[in-house]
């Protein structure tokens, strides 16, 4: 029995580091996490640490385009 043909030509591999760092919101805005959260945080104020947990919308069309190319199935 022959295999069913797919609509596209190839499956694209997702760049896993990009998929872990970025996310799409419900309205389609690409958001990113902030860096500097892993170590050397003892002398950082509680307010600063709390602000690091927020996700920030990505600025710049070029970066958005790059992320979409690296993680095409990002949800």
Backbone as a chain_set.jsonl record, in Angstrom:
{"seq": "XXXXXXXXXXXXXXXXXXXXXXXXXXXXXXXXXXXXXXXXXXXXXXXXXXXXXXXXXXXXXXXXXXXXXXXXXXX", "coords": {"N": [[0.842, -1.191, 0.0], [0.679, 2.186, -0.936], [2.31, 5.059, 0.527], [0.722, 7.876, 2.08], [0.911, 11.047, 0.626], [2.522, 13.977, 1.884], [1.588, 17.426, 2.473], [3.556, 19.48, 2.375], [7.05, 19.884, 1.411], [9.328, 19.249, 2.983], [10.023, 18.344, 6.411], [10.823, 20.626, 8.927], [13.504, 21.005, 11.115], [13.311, 21.998, 14.49], [15.045, 24.56, 16.182], [16.141, 23.927, 19.215], [17.104, 25.451, 21.416], [16.201, 28.007, 20.805], [13.436, 27.565, 20.834], [13.017, 27.11, 23.518], [13.584, 29.559, 24.657], [11.874, 31.513, 23.641], [8.396, 32.539, 23.199], [5.05, 32.513, 21.915], [2.411, 34.792, 22.354], [-1.166, 34.799, 22.998], [-2.236, 36.738, 21.318], [-0.397, 36.737, 19.334], [2.075, 37.924, 19.686], [5.572, 37.911, 19.923], [7.405, 36.862, 22.66], [10.092, 37.095, 25.055], [12.327, 35.603, 27.488], [14.138, 36.986, 30.286], [17.672, 37.435, 30.789], [20.348, 36.501, 33.117], [19.562, 35.135, 35.44], [20.538, 32.918, 36.668], [22.895, 32.582, 38.418], [24.952, 34.238, 40.982], [23.211, 36.003, 42.365], [22.833, 36.881, 44.903], [23.415, 39.412, 45.963], [21.649, 40.936, 44.571], [18.737, 42.957, 44.483], [15.454, 42.21, 45.821], [13.364, 43.234, 44.37], [14.505, 43.623, 41.817], [15.074, 40.974, 41.14], [12.499, 39.98, 40.988], [11.562, 41.43, 38.8], [13.068, 40.263, 36.803], [11.748, 37.915, 36.268], [9.669, 38.434, 34.573], [8.262, 38.315, 31.244], [9.313, 39.721, 28.16], [8.206, 41.646, 25.377], [9.467, 41.04, 22.086], [11.549, 43.256, 20.375], [11.96, 44.609, 17.157], [11.923, 43.7, 13.804], [13.702, 42.058, 12.441], [14.794, 40.229, 14.289], [12.507, 38.861, 15.056], [11.895, 37.62, 12.653], [14.125, 35.929, 12.365], [13.777, 34.228, 14.588], [11.37, 32.995, 13.885], [12.242, 31.558, 11.715], [14.047, 29.788, 12.893], [12.471, 28.422, 14.755], [9.956, 27.105, 13.544], [7.526, 25.916, 14.244], [6.57, 27.122, 16.498], [4.52, 27.742, 19.286]], "CA": [[0.0, 0.0, 0.0], [1.537, 3.376, -1.0], [2.182, 6.035, 1.605], [0.0, 9.104, 1.788], [1.853, 12.144, 0.45], [2.303, 15.135, 2.735], [1.342, 18.666, 1.74], [4.808, 20.192, 2.155], [8.148, 19.111, 0.866], [10.191, 18.744, 4.05], [9.802, 18.752, 7.794], [11.933, 21.471, 9.343], [13.891, 20.762, 12.501], [13.244, 23.153, 15.37], [16.227, 24.885, 16.968], [15.59, 23.735, 20.548], [17.467, 26.557, 22.308], [15.291, 29.099, 20.474], [12.092, 27.187, 21.265], [12.952, 27.219, 24.981], [13.761, 30.944, 25.077], [10.823, 32.389, 23.131], [7.035, 32.026, 23.223], [4.07, 33.381, 21.28], [1.236, 35.036, 23.176], [-2.421, 34.523, 22.306], [-2.431, 37.735, 20.26], [0.628, 36.547, 18.308], [3.285, 38.703, 19.971], [6.706, 37.089, 20.337], [7.971, 37.338, 23.921], [11.316, 36.417, 25.445], [12.675, 35.657, 28.903], [15.301, 37.829, 30.559], [18.858, 36.713, 31.223], [20.909, 36.879, 34.405], [18.757, 34.569, 36.518], [21.05, 31.621, 37.114], [23.773, 32.609, 39.591], [25.42, 35.549, 41.448], [22.029, 36.824, 42.599], [22.666, 37.14, 46.335], [23.416, 40.846, 46.271], [20.615, 41.596, 43.784], [17.561, 43.263, 45.302], [14.279, 41.365, 45.585], [12.593, 43.869, 43.293], [15.189, 43.322, 40.56], [14.881, 39.552, 40.865], [11.103, 39.822, 40.581], [11.446, 41.979, 37.448], [13.705, 39.336, 35.871], [10.865, 36.798, 35.957], [8.703, 38.845, 33.554], [8.62, 38.113, 29.841], [9.343, 41.002, 27.473], [7.978, 41.514, 23.933], [10.68, 41.174, 21.273], [11.569, 44.443, 19.534], [12.742, 44.459, 15.93], [11.388, 42.715, 12.858], [14.748, 41.12, 12.04], [14.909, 39.178, 15.3], [11.28, 38.066, 14.945], [12.056, 36.81, 11.438], [15.117, 34.9, 12.673], [13.173, 33.269, 15.513], [10.394, 32.217, 13.126], [12.974, 30.622, 10.857], [14.661, 28.761, 13.73], [11.419, 27.647, 15.436], [8.787, 27.325, 12.69], [6.291, 25.383, 14.815], [6.438, 27.747, 17.816], [3.125, 28.014, 19.638]], "C": [[0.883, 1.25, 0.0], [1.259, 4.338, 0.149], [1.431, 7.265, 1.134], [0.997, 10.257, 1.681], [1.48, 13.312, 1.352], [2.147, 16.383, 1.881], [2.649, 19.384, 1.4], [5.889, 19.28, 1.61], [8.975, 18.46, 1.971], [9.648, 19.126, 5.416], [11.037, 19.543, 8.213], [12.239, 21.181, 10.802], [13.863, 22.069, 13.284], [14.561, 23.318, 16.108], [15.785, 24.942, 18.424], [15.916, 24.871, 21.515], [16.547, 27.751, 22.07], [13.892, 28.804, 20.992], [11.934, 27.318, 22.778], [12.989, 28.672, 25.45], [12.608, 31.859, 24.697], [9.468, 31.704, 23.199], [6.122, 33.005, 22.498], [2.883, 33.554, 22.219], [-0.011, 34.72, 22.359], [-2.69, 35.486, 21.173], [-1.343, 37.667, 19.194], [1.89, 37.35, 18.507], [4.377, 37.757, 20.46], [7.303, 37.677, 21.604], [9.189, 36.496, 24.28], [11.502, 36.51, 26.946], [13.903, 36.557, 29.063], [16.463, 36.965, 31.04], [19.292, 37.134, 32.606], [20.156, 36.321, 35.588], [19.378, 33.33, 37.144], [21.917, 31.683, 38.361], [24.236, 34.045, 39.857], [24.25, 36.502, 41.689], [21.863, 37.204, 44.066], [22.603, 38.627, 46.644], [22.397, 41.626, 45.426], [19.375, 41.808, 44.652], [16.384, 42.368, 44.902], [13.448, 41.915, 44.441], [13.201, 43.543, 41.933], [14.987, 41.865, 40.163], [13.452, 39.276, 40.394], [10.905, 40.323, 39.148], [12.069, 41.054, 36.402], [12.783, 38.192, 35.451], [9.848, 37.135, 34.864], [9.21, 38.529, 32.152], [8.422, 39.437, 29.107], [9.039, 40.791, 25.991], [9.26, 41.791, 23.153], [10.537, 42.392, 20.373], [12.399, 44.145, 18.289], [12.237, 43.343, 15.042], [12.411, 41.667, 12.463], [14.88, 39.95, 12.992], [13.689, 38.263, 15.235], [11.371, 37.12, 13.761], [13.023, 35.652, 11.675], [14.531, 33.817, 13.568], [12.159, 32.396, 14.776], [11.065, 31.204, 12.209], [13.551, 29.471, 11.673], [13.63, 27.85, 14.403], [10.113, 27.812, 14.665], [7.471, 26.85, 13.297], [6.022, 25.942, 16.214], [4.981, 28.086, 18.082], [3.059, 28.913, 20.846]], "O": [[1.759, 1.369, 0.856], [0.146, 4.421, 0.668], [1.487, 7.647, -0.034], [1.842, 10.422, 2.56], [0.304, 13.606, 1.565], [2.526, 16.398, 0.71], [2.832, 19.844, 0.273], [5.681, 18.089, 1.381], [9.284, 17.27, 1.908], [8.91, 20.101, 5.559], [12.163, 19.167, 7.887], [11.331, 21.118, 11.63], [14.327, 23.106, 12.81], [15.131, 22.344, 16.601], [15.126, 25.898, 18.831], [15.084, 25.219, 22.353], [16.155, 28.432, 23.017], [13.231, 29.691, 21.532], [10.841, 27.604, 23.266], [12.48, 28.986, 26.526], [12.382, 32.875, 25.355], [9.374, 30.478, 23.249], [6.398, 34.205, 22.474], [2.404, 32.586, 22.81], [0.079, 34.409, 21.172], [-3.301, 35.113, 20.172], [-1.359, 38.453, 18.247], [2.704, 37.452, 17.59], [4.131, 36.903, 21.312], [7.669, 38.852, 21.632], [9.308, 35.342, 23.868], [10.922, 37.374, 27.603], [14.609, 36.846, 28.097], [16.261, 35.9, 31.622], [18.686, 38.018, 33.211], [20.107, 36.956, 36.642], [18.799, 32.75, 38.062], [21.698, 30.904, 39.289], [23.957, 34.952, 39.074], [24.287, 37.661, 41.274], [20.848, 37.794, 44.435], [21.821, 39.054, 47.494], [22.296, 42.846, 45.555], [19.01, 40.947, 45.453], [16.334, 41.842, 43.79], [12.896, 41.161, 43.64], [12.473, 43.219, 40.994], [14.757, 41.559, 38.993], [13.227, 38.444, 39.515], [10.166, 39.716, 38.373], [11.65, 41.057, 35.245], [12.997, 37.569, 34.412], [9.232, 36.235, 34.292], [10.415, 38.48, 31.903], [7.485, 40.182, 29.393], [9.559, 39.849, 25.395], [10.041, 42.669, 23.518], [9.527, 42.548, 19.687], [13.437, 43.491, 18.379], [12.134, 42.191, 15.464], [12.056, 40.522, 12.181], [15.058, 38.81, 12.564], [13.814, 37.044, 15.345], [10.973, 35.958, 13.851], [12.772, 34.528, 11.239], [14.757, 32.628, 13.341], [12.092, 31.19, 15.013], [10.526, 30.127, 11.958], [13.556, 28.325, 11.224], [13.877, 26.661, 14.599], [9.246, 28.579, 15.085], [6.406, 27.33, 12.907], [5.332, 25.314, 17.017], [4.291, 28.641, 17.227], [1.968, 29.258, 21.3]]}, "num_chains": 1, "name": "protein.A"}
